[in-house]
Amino acid sequence: MAKNPKRPRDPNVLGKLIVDIATGNAPPEPPTTKNPAAVELGRLGGLKGGKARAASLTKKQRSEIAKKAAKARWTKADSGVKE
């Protein structure tokens, strides 16, 4: 059975699913169609992405990005306040 199967909303169907899981009659888990090597490469890229980007930027570029982010945060917080 999948790690977190989608639970049905109908209480009767949910009860049957629980009984099936408890008795071992649950439907088999569908086979994965993902290539494990591709999954590992994607995860590897995701782990080093931010650090690699920060290392490739100049100090001025990082400063501009930080200023833009701070401005976005402050304008978002002030958008509901009118003076």
Secondary structure, 3 states (H helix, E strand, C coil): CCCCCCCCCCHHHHHHHHHHHHHCCCCCCCCCCCCHHHHHHHHHHHHHHHHHHHHHCCHHHHHHHHHHHHHHHHHHHHCCCCC
